[in-house]
Each structure stands twice: as C-alpha cells, then as structure tokens.
Amino acid sequence: MAEDLIQLSPAGLYCPAGGFHIDPWRPVQRAVITHAHGDHARGGMGVYVSSHDGLALLRSRLPRGSLLRGVGYGRRFRMGRAWVSLHPAGHILGSSQVRVELGDRVWVASGDFKRDPDPTCAPFEVVPCDTFITEATFALPIYRWRPASLVAVDIHEWWQQNAEAGKASVLFCYALGKAQRLLAELAAHTADTVYLHGAMVPLTRTYREAGVAMLPTEPVSELPARHDFSRALILAPPSAAGSPWMRRFRSHVSGFASGWMRVRGNRRRRGYDRGFIVSDHADWPSLIRTIRETGAQRVLATHGRTDVLVRYLREIERVDAAPLVTPYSGEADD
C-alpha cells in the first residue's frame, strides 16, 4: 500500500515525497504556509512558501529576515517528487489550500476555510481530490451562519442606537481578518471613521495596500486623552477587554463579533452586552457541502469537533473519515 502523501510528524503535517511541512509548529527547513494567523505561521523556518496574496501579512508577523517565497494561486510547482499548487481558501487575505499531486494521487490540505462571500479575500475554490484534510472548528449542526452583509446591518444599527444614547460602541473581534472584514462590510452603510486598537492598525494598513476597500480608520493611540468617543465605533481585540486601555471610552456598550456567539451562553460568560455571529470558518452545512464537492473518498479532520464530523461522515456520507490530531484549536476568538 502506498504511503500517505501527507503524514503527521513531530513538527507537523509532512509531505515525504515533497520534503516539506504544512503549517509546522516546530522549526523545519521548508514550510508551506496556508495563512498568517499565529497558529499556522510560526517563526524559525528555513524558507516559507505561501500565496503571493499572503506575503505582506506574513512579513509583518514573522521574524525580520525570514525567507519568503510567494506563488500565484493555481500555479503548479515542483517540490521534491511532488507537484504542489496553492488555491484560495476564503479564510483571510492570502489564505490557501495546499494541493499535492504524486502520480495519480491528489491530496488537499484545506487549512482554515470558509465558503461565505468576503470582500477582503479571494473566494474559496473547490479542488477535486482523493483525500481531503479539513478543519472542524465549527463542526456541529448548530453552527450555521447568516450572510455577513446582513450582520453588518445589525452592527450598524447597534452603533447608531448607542450613538443616539451618547455611548461609544466597542466591538471586540479578531485583529487579523475579522476586523478588516467588518470594516469592508460596514462600508456599504456609512462613510464614518472607525477607531482601532493598536494591534489592528498595521494589519489594516496591509489590507489597504492590497487594494481592499474599507471604512476610514484612525488609531485610538493618536487621539488626545480626552477625545470624545461618545458616538464612535471602536474595534479592539478581546485581550483589551477589562484592560486600562478601555478607560478612555468612559460610557460605552460592548459587543463581540465571532462564530462562538451562535451559543448565547458564550456572550453571557464573556460579559459582552451584544453578540454578533460572524465567522471566518466554515459552518456545518459548508463543511459537508465542501467535502461532497471535492469528491474525496477519504477525509481527515483536524482542530475542532473532529469526533462529530468523523462520525457523521462515516455513518451518513459513507466516507472513509478519521481524526488527525494536531495542536491547533482554531482561532480562540474566531
């Protein structure tokens, strides 16, 4: 029996035929990186290979001097004995699936992905394959997303209601990907400036330089200490909640934009006034649809509710499925 094209090694997912790892969690010589989130792109690799679209984000987050090589979506290139190509994953700017071909066998490692429209990145591309490695972050039937464009309407109305009451609106969200997606979706409803926590400023600048249209923004740190935020929308990472940084907003209302808000108890436990369901990961229907559309006869599920997804695929879809245990747990704040 032929060996697996992609295997689990101590350093991460490894392709023996190509001599490279995918999103390794330990230093290796050659790393193919699906996207720039910190649980997928780590420092210490000899050379990094990513999509051209993702290079700028990787440069901003990896140690200075890291050796990066960009590849256009869909272009086949040789690594060892394998043919490799990168394809849009629809997760964040520059996110990729990794297609590996050896002889008549094709494997695809999806990385993190979503199927919903997103004005900030290339849409997901279905890549036919024999074996599909899928994320399972939201692999429960309860997780089903409304279009983000409709959620943006809710966020804008919430912002305006708070402004009329003389209160600032502090919306917590993931600094890379989520914040920029919200800024792009809200641009359909207003031209007002949004204020950003410092962690979001360079990332948002990189998106603008890539040509992504978003609302105008201004760093909170560049405003006077007594600036009036009473009618403003402020975006901040969840780590800022309860920190001294929040004191400058005085009277404010808090919200959290995340797929985890699909479960009401999560909002109450985290202490947010309002939850908005927006995710950069595939929901349950999208996971199942994607697996069907790839035509894969074998599915390996990683980082998430792999137990539920694997059982469903085996019993309902009649697909050869198994969990693939890795250190990933998906973005904690999605």
KEZA-953309 format. One line per 5 residues: number of its first residue (from 0); their letters; for each residue x, y, z of C-alpha. Coordinates in nm, 2 decimals, decimal comma. Layout:
// KEZA-953309
NUM) A) X/Y/Z  ... $
END
This chain:
// KEZA-953309
0) MAEDL) 0,00/0,00/0,00  0,14/0,34/-0,10  0,23/0,57/0,19  0,02/0,88/0,26  0,11/1,19/0,07 $
5) IQLSP) 0,07/1,40/0,38  0,16/1,25/0,72  0,16/1,37/1,08  0,52/1,42/1,21  0,66/1,56/1,53 $
10) AGLYC) 0,69/1,90/1,36  0,35/1,90/1,19  0,19/1,78/0,87  0,47/1,65/0,64  0,49/1,55/0,28 $
15) PAGGF) 0,77/1,29/0,24  0,76/1,30/-0,14  0,80/1,68/-0,14  1,03/1,72/0,16  0,82/2,00/0,31 $
20) HIDPW) 0,58/2,06/0,60  0,25/2,24/0,60  0,20/2,50/0,88  0,46/2,33/1,10  0,46/2,40/1,47 $
25) RPVQR) 0,84/2,34/1,51  1,13/2,48/1,30  1,18/2,29/0,97  1,37/2,36/0,66  1,08/2,40/0,41 $
30) AVITH) 0,74/2,52/0,53  0,43/2,57/0,31  0,21/2,82/0,50  -0,17/2,83/0,45  -0,22/3,18/0,61 $
35) AHGDH) -0,08/3,43/0,85  -0,26/3,35/1,17  -0,02/3,27/1,45  -0,13/2,91/1,50  -0,04/2,84/1,14 $
40) ARGGM) 0,26/3,07/1,07  0,54/3,05/1,32  0,90/3,17/1,32  1,21/2,97/1,28  1,16/2,80/0,94 $
45) GVYVS) 1,44/2,79/0,68  1,21/2,90/0,39  0,84/2,98/0,38  0,62/2,92/0,08  0,28/3,10/0,06 $
50) SHDGL) 0,05/3,26/-0,18  0,16/3,60/-0,33  -0,15/3,75/-0,17  -0,04/3,64/0,17  0,32/3,75/0,16 $
55) ALLRS) 0,28/4,10/0,31  0,08/3,97/0,61  0,34/3,70/0,67  0,63/3,96/0,65  0,45/4,17/0,91 $
60) RLPRG) 0,41/3,88/1,15  0,72/3,67/1,11  1,07/3,75/1,25  1,26/4,00/1,04  1,49/3,83/0,79 $
65) SLLRG) 1,26/3,53/0,73  1,30/3,39/0,38  0,96/3,40/0,20  0,87/3,28/-0,15  0,53/3,37/-0,30 $
70) VGYGR) 0,34/3,16/-0,55  0,04/3,26/-0,76  -0,29/3,08/-0,69  -0,32/2,77/-0,92  0,03/2,76/-1,04 $
75) RFRMG) 0,19/2,41/-1,02  0,55/2,39/-0,89  0,77/2,10/-0,81  0,89/2,02/-0,45  1,09/1,70/-0,44 $
80) RAWVS) 0,89/1,44/-0,63  0,56/1,60/-0,58  0,37/1,87/-0,77  0,22/2,14/-0,54  -0,02/2,42/-0,60 $
85) LHPAG) -0,20/2,67/-0,38  -0,57/2,76/-0,41  -0,79/3,02/-0,24  -0,93/2,91/0,10  -1,15/3,22/0,16 $
90) HILGS) -1,04/3,24/0,52  -0,85/3,57/0,53  -0,64/3,77/0,28  -0,39/3,53/0,11  -0,52/3,22/0,27 $
95) SQVRV) -0,46/2,90/0,08  -0,54/2,53/0,04  -0,24/2,31/-0,04  -0,28/2,06/-0,33  -0,03/1,78/-0,35 $
100) ELGDR) -0,01/1,55/-0,65  0,21/1,25/-0,69  0,14/1,02/-0,99  -0,24/0,96/-1,00  -0,30/1,06/-0,63 $
105) VWVAS) -0,41/1,40/-0,52  -0,44/1,53/-0,16  -0,56/1,87/-0,05  -0,49/2,02/0,29  -0,75/2,30/0,33 $
110) GDFKR) -0,61/2,49/0,62  -0,88/2,71/0,77  -1,15/2,80/0,52  -1,50/2,94/0,46  -1,75/2,94/0,18 $
115) DPDPT) -1,93/3,27/0,26  -1,86/3,58/0,05  -1,59/3,80/0,19  -1,49/4,13/0,01  -1,14/4,11/0,17 $
120) CAPFE) -1,01/3,79/0,02  -1,03/3,56/-0,28  -1,33/3,32/-0,26  -1,28/2,95/-0,17  -1,21/2,73/-0,47 $
125) VVPCD) -1,33/2,37/-0,47  -1,03/2,15/-0,55  -1,11/1,79/-0,65  -0,90/1,53/-0,47  -0,88/1,18/-0,34 $
130) TFITE) -0,80/1,27/0,02  -0,92/1,60/0,19  -0,78/1,73/0,51  -1,04/1,96/0,66  -1,07/2,18/0,96 $
135) ATFAL) -1,36/2,11/1,20  -1,36/2,43/1,41  -1,74/2,46/1,40  -1,83/2,11/1,31  -2,16/2,09/1,50 $
140) PIYRW) -2,50/2,12/1,33  -2,59/2,42/1,55  -2,33/2,63/1,37  -2,50/2,80/1,07  -2,41/3,15/0,95 $
145) RPASL) -2,62/3,43/0,82  -2,45/3,63/0,54  -2,20/3,88/0,70  -2,36/4,15/0,48  -2,68/4,11/0,69 $
150) VAVDI) -2,50/4,10/1,02  -2,33/4,43/0,92  -2,67/4,59/0,90  -2,73/4,48/1,26  -2,39/4,61/1,37 $
155) HEWWQ) -2,45/4,95/1,21  -2,80/4,98/1,37  -2,65/4,89/1,71  -2,37/5,15/1,66  -2,63/5,42/1,57 $
160) QNAEA) -2,86/5,33/1,86  -2,56/5,36/2,10  -2,46/5,69/1,94  -2,80/5,84/1,99  -2,78/5,74/2,36 $
165) GKASV) -2,44/5,92/2,38  -2,24/5,59/2,42  -1,94/5,46/2,25  -1,97/5,12/2,07  -1,67/4,89/2,14 $
170) LFCYA) -1,68/4,59/1,92  -1,43/4,32/2,00  -1,31/4,09/1,72  -1,01/3,90/1,60  -0,74/4,15/1,49 $
175) LGKAQ) -0,64/3,97/1,17  -0,91/3,90/0,91  -1,23/3,96/1,12  -1,16/4,33/1,19  -1,09/4,41/0,82 $
180) RLLAE) -1,39/4,21/0,70  -1,62/4,41/0,93  -1,47/4,74/0,81  -1,53/4,63/0,45  -1,89/4,51/0,51 $
185) LAAHT) -1,98/4,82/0,71  -1,86/5,04/0,42  -2,20/4,97/0,25  -2,38/5,15/0,52  -2,17/5,45/0,62 $
190) ADTVY) -1,85/5,65/0,55  -1,78/5,73/0,91  -1,44/5,68/1,06  -1,38/5,38/1,29  -1,12/5,38/1,56 $
195) LHGAM) -0,88/5,10/1,60  -0,68/4,94/1,88  -0,31/4,95/1,80  -0,29/4,57/1,73  -0,52/4,62/1,43 $
200) VPLTR) -0,35/4,92/1,28  -0,06/4,76/1,08  -0,28/4,47/0,97  -0,55/4,70/0,84  -0,28/4,91/0,66 $
205) TYREA) -0,16/4,59/0,49  -0,52/4,51/0,37  -0,55/4,87/0,23  -0,22/4,83/0,05  -0,36/4,51/-0,11 $
210) GVAML) -0,65/4,72/-0,25  -0,92/4,61/-0,01  -1,19/4,88/0,03  -1,28/4,95/0,39  -1,41/5,23/0,61 $
215) PTEPV) -1,16/5,51/0,70  -0,99/5,43/1,03  -0,78/5,61/1,29  -0,57/5,47/1,57  -0,70/5,54/1,92 $
220) SELPA) -0,35/5,60/2,04  -0,31/5,90/1,81  -0,60/6,09/1,97  -0,59/6,32/2,27  -0,65/6,15/2,61 $
225) RHDFS) -0,98/6,34/2,65  -1,11/6,27/2,30  -1,49/6,23/2,28  -1,57/5,88/2,17  -1,94/5,90/2,27 $
230) RALIL) -2,08/5,84/1,92  -1,79/5,63/1,78  -1,74/5,27/1,68  -1,41/5,12/1,82  -1,27/4,79/1,71 $
235) APPSA) -1,05/4,61/1,96  -0,91/4,25/2,02  -1,07/4,06/2,30  -0,75/4,09/2,50  -0,82/4,46/2,55 $
240) AGSPW) -1,15/4,39/2,74  -1,11/4,49/3,11  -0,77/4,65/3,05  -0,67/5,00/3,14  -0,70/5,09/2,76 $
245) MRRFR) -1,07/5,08/2,80  -1,09/5,36/3,05  -1,07/5,63/2,78  -1,41/5,54/2,64  -1,60/5,62/2,96 $
250) SHVSG) -1,97/5,53/2,89  -1,97/5,26/2,63  -2,15/4,95/2,52  -1,96/4,63/2,43  -2,01/4,38/2,15 $
255) FASGW) -1,83/4,07/2,03  -1,82/3,95/1,66  -1,75/3,58/1,64  -1,89/3,25/1,54  -1,89/3,15/1,90 $
260) MRVRG) -2,17/3,39/1,96  -2,40/3,14/1,80  -2,43/2,99/2,15  -2,59/3,25/2,37  -2,42/3,14/2,69 $
265) NRRRR) -2,09/3,23/2,54  -2,18/3,60/2,53  -2,31/3,60/2,89  -2,00/3,42/3,02  -1,77/3,66/2,85 $
270) GYDRG) -1,96/3,96/2,97  -2,04/4,13/2,64  -2,36/4,34/2,60  -2,42/4,22/2,25  -2,31/3,93/2,03 $
275) FIVSD) -2,28/3,93/1,65  -2,24/3,60/1,47  -1,96/3,64/1,21  -1,71/3,37/1,14  -1,42/3,33/0,91 $
280) HADWP) -1,45/2,95/0,93  -1,69/2,72/0,75  -2,02/2,64/0,92  -2,17/2,29/0,94  -2,35/2,30/0,61 $
285) SLIRT) -2,05/2,44/0,43  -1,82/2,17/0,57  -2,04/1,89/0,45  -2,10/2,06/0,11  -1,73/2,11/0,06 $
290) IRETG) -1,64/1,76/0,14  -1,90/1,63/-0,11  -1,79/1,87/-0,38  -1,42/1,77/-0,36  -1,52/1,41/-0,44 $
295) AQRVL) -1,28/1,29/-0,18  -1,32/0,93/-0,07  -1,11/0,98/0,24  -1,13/1,27/0,48  -0,90/1,36/0,77 $
300) ATHGR) -1,05/1,61/1,02  -0,84/1,84/1,23  -0,85/2,11/1,50  -1,21/2,12/1,62  -1,51/1,89/1,67 $
305) TDVLV) -1,34/1,61/1,48  -1,54/1,35/1,67  -1,88/1,47/1,55  -1,77/1,54/1,19  -1,59/1,20/1,15 $
310) RYLRE) -1,89/1,01/1,29  -2,13/1,19/1,05  -1,91/1,13/0,75  -1,88/0,76/0,83  -2,24/0,69/0,91 $
315) IERVD) -2,43/0,93/0,68  -2,20/1,02/0,39  -2,03/0,67/0,39  -1,69/0,83/0,36  -1,37/0,69/0,50 $
320) AAPLV) -1,30/0,95/0,77  -1,07/0,98/1,06  -0,94/1,24/1,31  -0,60/1,39/1,26  -0,47/1,52/1,60 $
325) TPYSG) -0,27/1,84/1,59  -0,20/2,12/1,84  -0,44/2,35/1,66  -0,77/2,45/1,81  -0,87/2,72/1,56 $
330) EADD) -0,86/3,09/1,65  -0,98/3,12/2,00  -1,17/3,43/1,92  -1,25/3,33/1,56 $
END
